[in-house]
Structure formats: structure tokens, C-alpha cells
Amino acid sequence: MASQHSSEHDSGAGTGAVVFVGAGPGAADLLTVRAARAIAAADVVIWAASLVHEDVLEHAGPGAEIVDSAKLPMEGVLPYYRRAAEEGLRIARIHSGDPALWGAVQEQVEVCADFGLEVEIIPGVSAFSAVAAIAQRELTVPEVAQSVVLTRLGGGKTPMPEGEEVREFARHGTTMALFLSAARSGRLQEELIEGGYAPETPCIVAYQATWPEELIVHCELGELEATVKEHRLWKHTLVLVGPALNAGGTRSHLYHPGHFHTHRRADREARRQLREARRGA
């Protein structure tokens, strides 16, 4: 894809910018159109080889400077932001998944503000929705689960706020997506069961979803630790758990002929049946 630098960028004049790009779970064709355009227009593309598949770099312009940030702390990235401010450069900072989730984006946005840089954040496909699509499962099944909890096991590198323990979230009994937790699968299984999930609750264990090395394994919660250890999974692994993962036989009211909205009238008989079903629930 051709680079789309403006003459303002080429001359080094103007205000620099940093665009935080959600790269999605791995596959380069799961980037949004906006994300691909942002990468193509960048003077500098910063990406982490440990978290983002190299195929996303196919969208970079031929003259772009490519920087692998896998071995760099925040202080190693700051000089590029400073250059962008001084030279009017445009940086595409590629993050795995969606920048809103465990992306360390907020602290970078604050730094960019200090430098006087323009900032844009482009959302990406999160691993939890990618895994649901691969497994062909809806995470919010009517009458089974209408909420999704996105969290991680406490005790890792980043402290968890009080009250956000996995066992507490598990008490809701809805669908949960557990990130960054596979390395301690025994404790994860224990907390989920202590919180109220039955050992028979279905789980999906996904390793590097949408990557060429993708592995998707289905198991029951009581077998979670054994499953993770059998496949030697400890990073790049997401766990989905909840009754919606094998539920069926329910129907959303949204497309029921008895449901009405601004653009559609309800069928009278179907509406009556729907009301009776609600009263009997």
C-alpha cells in the first residue's frame, strides 16, 4: 500500500501525531480499514514483534521507519515521540488486540500531550471476540448470559484493585474472558469454581487465536488446569468460560415476529404468545 504522507509531513513542518492502532488478535486482515490507512500514512511504525504478527507491516509505506519495541521500555519509545513533535512526524504505534484493554495506552497519551502531539486511537478486534467467532459461539445467549466479564487473574505483574478477584466476578455466573492467566491455570480453575461455576461449565482455551500457530481447545472447567498443562500453554492464551458456550434452544426477542420497533410492526398473535411466554418465565 502506498505511503500517504502529506507535504506538511515531508517538509518536517507542522504538528506531529501519534496514532495508537489496534492490531487485533493477530491476522493482518482483521485490521480495520482505518488502521491499515493509519499504518500506511506513518513516517514511523512502532510495533512489538513479541505481541503483533509481522504481517501487519505489509500495510506500512515503503519509506517508513520500522521500530521493534519488543525489547524497549517506555523510555526507549519516548525519543521517537519527541522526534515526532520536533520534526512534525506521524507515528503509528501498533498495539495487539484493542488498545483499550491492557494496552498501557493511557500513560502514553499523557506523554504525547506533554510533547504537544496530536493523538488518535483506533480500536481493534479483541481476542475474546475473535475466539468467539472461531468457535462460532455467541457470548450473550438469551436467557443464559447477557453480560461478558473481561478480567485477569490477580497476583501477576500488575496489581489488581481490591474487589476485582476472579472468584468475585465468577459469582455472576455469566460469560467470562480471562486474559493473561494461563501461566497459573491451577489457581484460575480454583477461583472460578470457588466463585460458583460448576466443574462441568464449558471452557474454550485459545492459544494465539488467528495466528498460523492457532490452537483452540474445548474442555470442562474441572479439566482446565490439566488441559492448559497438557498443551504447555502459558502465554498468548485466552480462556473463555460460562454456560453460554454450549447453550442452545433459546431465541432472541429482537427478531421475534411479536417484537416491534420503529421500523417494524409486531404480528398480533405472535405478540400475544410472546407476552404469555414472559409471564410464564
N, C-alpha and C positions, 0 to 999 in steps of 0.2 A: 504494500500500500504506500503510495507516495506521501512524502512529508508535506505538511500543510503550514509551514512556518509563514508568518506574516513578515512584511518588510520591516515592521517595527522590531520584531524579534531578531531579524537578521542584522540589523544595524546596532543591536545591543542597547537600544533606547527603550524607554517605556518601563512600565511596572512588571516585575517578574511575577510568576504564578506557580503554584504547586497544585496539581490535580491528584487527589488520592483516588486510585482506581481499584474497584473491587474486581479481582480476577476470577472470582467464582471458585468452585472446588478443584479445578484442575484442567479440564478440557478447554482448549483455547476457543472453541466455537460456542462456549457458554458465556463468553464475554458479551456484554450489551453492545449495541451499535455505538452508543455514546462512548463507552470505554475504549473500543477499538479506535475511534476517531481521536480520542484524547492521547492515546499512545502514539498514534501516527503523527500528531502535531507537536510532540515533545522534542525539545532540544536535548534533554537528558532523561533517560529512563532508568529508574532505580527499582530493582526487583530483588527478591530473596530466593536464590536457587534452591534453598532448603524447603521452601514452602510453596513456591509458584512454579508451574511447569514451563519449561523453556519455550514451548510452542507459542506462548503469548507474545514473545519477542518478534514473531513474524509480522506483527502489526506495526513495529517501530519503523520510522523513516530511515532511509539509507545513510543519512548523515548524523543520526542521533548517537549521543554518547551513552553507552550501556554500562551501568554500575551494578555489580552484585553486592547486595548489602548483607548477605548471609553471615559474614564474619565481622560486621560493623556494629558497634553500639550506637546509640543515638548521637553521641558526639562525633562519630565518623560520618554521619549523614549531614550534620549541620553545615559543614563547609560548602556543600552543594546548594543548600538553601540560601546561604549567604551570597554565593556567586549568582544565583538566580536574581536576588534582589539588586546586586550591584550591576549586573550586565543585562537585565531585562529578559532573562531566560525563562522558558516554560519547562517545568519538571513534571513527569508522570511518575508518581510514587505508587507502585503496584503492590497491593495487599492481597493475600489469599482470602478466599471467601468473600464476606461482606465486611467493609471497614467498620461498620457499627458494632461488630461483635469481636471482642478480644483482639482489636487491631492496633492498640496503642496509638490511635489517631488523635485523640483529644489533646495529648501533650504536644504533638507535632503541630496541630492547628494553632496552639498558643504560641509556639516558637515562630511560626510563619507570620503571625500577627505582629510579633515583636520586630521582625525584619521588614514589615510593611508589604508583605507578599499577598497577592490575591489567592484565595483558596476555593477550590471546588471539590466536592466529594461525590463520587459516582458509585452508587450501590452495586453490589454483586450478588450472584446466586450463592446462598449459604449452603454448606454441606448438608444440613439437615433436610432441606427441601430437595436437594439433588438425590440424596439417598432414598427419600420417599418416592421420588419419581422412578428411580431404578427398580425399586421393589414393587412399584405400581400400587402403592397404598396411600389412602387419604389419611392424614393425621387427625382430622376433626370429623369423625363419623357421627352422624345424628344419633342421639340417644345413648351414645357410648362415651365420646370425648368431644368437648367443644373448646378445649384450651390446649396450648402447647407450652411447656416449660423448657426454656433453654438455659442450661446451667452447667457447672463443672463440679467435680469433687473437691472438697476443701483439703488443705494440707499440702498444696503444691507450691510453686514459686511465688504466686501472687496470693496474699491472704484473702480469705473470704470474709465479707462483712457478717456480723452477728445476725443470726436468724436465717441465713441462706444455706443451711446444711441440706444435703441431698435428702436425708431422711424426712426433713420437714416438708420439702416440696413433694415428696412421694406420697404424703398423706392425702393429696388431692386425687390420686388415682387416675389422673389423666395421662396424656401422652407426654413423655419427657425425652429430650435430646441431650445427651451427656457428652460434652466436649472435653478434651484434654484429661481424660480419666482412665484410659485403658491400662496404663502402667500400674495402677492399683486396683485391678479388676476385682480382687477378693473383697476389699473394703467397699467398693462400689456395689457389688452384689449384696453385701451385708446391709448396707444402709437402705437400699431400695426395698429389701424385704422387711427390715425393721420399720420402715415408713408405712408399710401396709400393702405393698404389691404381693400377690400370691406367687409362690415359686413357679407356677405354671404360666405366668404372664409372658406373652411373646416378646422377644427382643430381636433386633436386627443389629448386627455388628458389621460396620463398614470400614474397610481399610482403603485409603487413597481412592475414594469414590471419583469416578470419571477419568482417572489416570489409566494408562495402559496396564499398570500393575493392580488394578482394582480387584478387591475381594469383598464379596457380600455374603455373610453367613447368617442364617436364621437359627435361633435357639430359644429355649425357655429361660426365664430369669435364673432358675435354680442351676442352670448349666453355664451361666455367663462366664464365671471365672475360668472354668475348665476349657471353654471354647476359645477364649482370648489367649490362654496359655498354650493351647494345642497349636494355634496358628502363629504363636510368637509375636503377638501384636502389642506394641507399647506406645507408638506414636502414629500420627496421621490417621487415627482411628476414632470413629464416632459410634456411639451406642444409642439406638432408639429403643424405648421400652413403653409398653402400655397396651391396654386391651384393644385399642383401635387397630392394632397391627394385624389382627386376624379376624376382625369383626365383619359381619355381613348381614344382609337381610333387612337393613333399615333404609329409609328413604328420606331425603331432604324435602322439606316443605316448599322450598324455593321453586321447584319445577313441578310441584303437585298441581293438578288442574283445579283444585279447590283453593289455591292460594292466589291472591290478586295483588297487583301493584299498579303503579302509574300507567304502565304500558299494556296491561293485560287484565281482562275481566275474569273473575272466577266462575267456574261451572257450578251451578246451584247445588246439584246433587253431590258433586264431589266436595263442595264446601261443607255441606251438612255432614257427610261422612268424616271429614277431617275434624270437625268440631266434636263429634261423638268420640273419635279416637283420642282426642286431647282430654276429654272428660274422663275417659276410662283409664288414662295413663296413671 
